[in-house]
Amino acid sequence: MQNDHPALPGIMDRISQAALRSGRKEQAITLVAVSKKKPIEAIVAAYEAGVRHFGENRAEELEEKAKALQDLHELKWHFIGNLQTRQSGIIARHAHYFHAIDRLKIAQRLSRQLTELNRNLSVFIQVNVSGEVSKSGFPCDQWQQQPEQSEALIQVCKEVAGLPGLNFLGLMTIAPFNAPEDTYREIFRTMAALSSYVGEQIPDLSAPHLSMGMSGDFEIAIEEGATYVRIGTAVFGPRE
Ligand SMILES: *Cc1c(COP(=O)(O)O)cnc(C)c1O
């Protein structure tokens, strides 16, 4: 990582310190630089500073940027938003990762499209462990008390893991906005427990990945076991 980017060296340092506190190496954590609403030049600058993973939450924007930057061969696109059915083709064609599977149907549709394109997509299933009604994802706010919740999730994970073209990595969550630190920690800890449970139940998923943590909470997320952090504002500055 070069040192001439205004924010990245500091972020990488915070990621590696948090990884050490969790007993892991910084290489265990993937930074997904969330470039939504940011111009191509900002992405190129981060790429030149060593970033390879970029996140977008609107399909057309991802497509436009992927086409403009197709010569950056090591660049991987992460779609981190909720995907409308009619836009799944864009993601099948251009994305390398999709973090927010929130229904089985979208996974099945992507699988068919990917198979036709002879492409692969690494995917996370989005879960909601905070019970916030505004958040998408499979409801898991009561998974330890209500076996129906964890059974339904395991069922979906198994089906997704078996779909051709999809490489099932693990779970993703979005923590509530502006919560106290204790709340974040509790949510991320619950996610880590749910993730190990999923890892035990799904064959071939001995070390599930965990996508959690944003600008305001990524260090806590890493301390609790995140392997992918999605960081926008802290890398690129505030969005309009
Ligand atoms: C925008 C976004 C992020 C990044 O948010 P910041 O607070 O700017 O770091 C992460 N995850 C998802 C799903 C997002 O939509």
The ligand as an SDF file (V2000), in Angstrom:
LIG
                    3D

 15 15  0  0  0  0  0  0  0  0999 V2000
  -22.9750    2.9030    2.1450 C   0  0  0  0  0  0  0  0  0  0  0  0
  -22.7820    1.5400    2.7280 C   0  0  0  0  0  0  0  0  0  0  0  0
  -21.6370    1.2350    3.4850 C   0  0  0  0  0  0  0  0  0  0  0  0
  -20.5420    2.2460    3.7950 C   0  0  0  0  0  0  0  0  0  0  0  0
  -21.0150    3.2020    4.6960 O   0  0  0  0  0  0  0  0  0  0  0  0
  -20.0070    4.2690    5.3750 P   0  0  0  0  0  0  0  0  0  0  0  0
  -20.6970    4.6340    6.6260 O   0  0  0  0  0  0  0  0  0  0  0  0
  -19.8970    5.3980    4.4100 O   0  0  0  0  0  0  0  0  0  0  0  0
  -18.7260    3.5900    5.6150 O   0  0  0  0  0  0  0  0  0  0  0  0
  -21.4990   -0.0550    3.9670 C   0  0  0  0  0  0  0  0  0  0  0  0
  -22.4350   -0.9970    3.7470 N   0  0  0  0  0  0  0  0  0  0  0  0
  -23.5510   -0.7480    3.0330 C   0  0  0  0  0  0  0  0  0  0  0  0
  -24.5300   -1.8330    2.8230 C   0  0  0  0  0  0  0  0  0  0  0  0
  -23.7680    0.5310    2.5120 C   0  0  0  0  0  0  0  0  0  0  0  0
  -24.8820    0.7640    1.8050 O   0  0  0  0  0  0  0  0  0  0  0  0
  1  2  1  0
  2  3  1  0
  2 14  2  0
  3  4  1  0
  3 10  2  0
  4  5  1  0
  5  6  1  0
  6  7  2  0
  6  8  1  0
  6  9  1  0
 10 11  1  0
 11 12  2  0
 12 13  1  0
 12 14  1  0
 14 15  1  0
M  END
$$$$
